[in-house]
């Protein structure tokens, strides 16, 4: 008999391991994209996992829930921004501060953040329809607390300028609403040929400075 040839069994290759933290990053990127197109309620964890090419199990392992993922992907960037601006404000020396530059820093950074996280806008607009549990889980309640900090900054700024108001936090909330509206309705306002980012931010700065800060000191509204 001729010598029988032995055929080696093919080796099964395991899928290459992703770099540490890669699955988390992919999930965050996919979540931001889907939330920006569909909003919080209409986006499922399965869709996010499929878009990220990551198992749904890993989504829950990293973030606990869809609400936890939303909080980290979209809410934390906003609350971190407000906290950082609060630190900047506390370090301000009024006599040495360029008011326009400080306003530009606030308006420009908030505008850029909201452009990059449009899913947050969709969910904020629809937040009245969320349950108390969803508001807490997604972190929308944290945004409301952050807006409270901005209101406090607004009140302190008005006091420094000798302005009086029965609602001193309203200018800060109006400022945020102005920027939110500009981003949310950008395509409606400008179509497919929007002004440059610099032009939009400059207009926001002028509106905030001259619309909210430079009013008569004796005005009481």
Buried (B, 14 or more C-beta within 10 A) or exposed (E): EEEEEEEEEEEEEEEEEEEEEEBBEBBBBBBBBBBBEBBBBEBEBEBBBBBBEBEBEBBBEBBEEBBBBBBBBBBEBBBEBBEEBBEBBEEBEEEEEEBEEBBBBBBBBBBBBBBBBBBBBBBBEEBEEBEEEBBBBBBBBBBEEBBBBBBBBBBBBBEEEEBEBEEBBBBBBBBBEBBBEBBBEBEEEEEEEEEEEEEBBBEBBBBBBEBBBEBEEEEEE
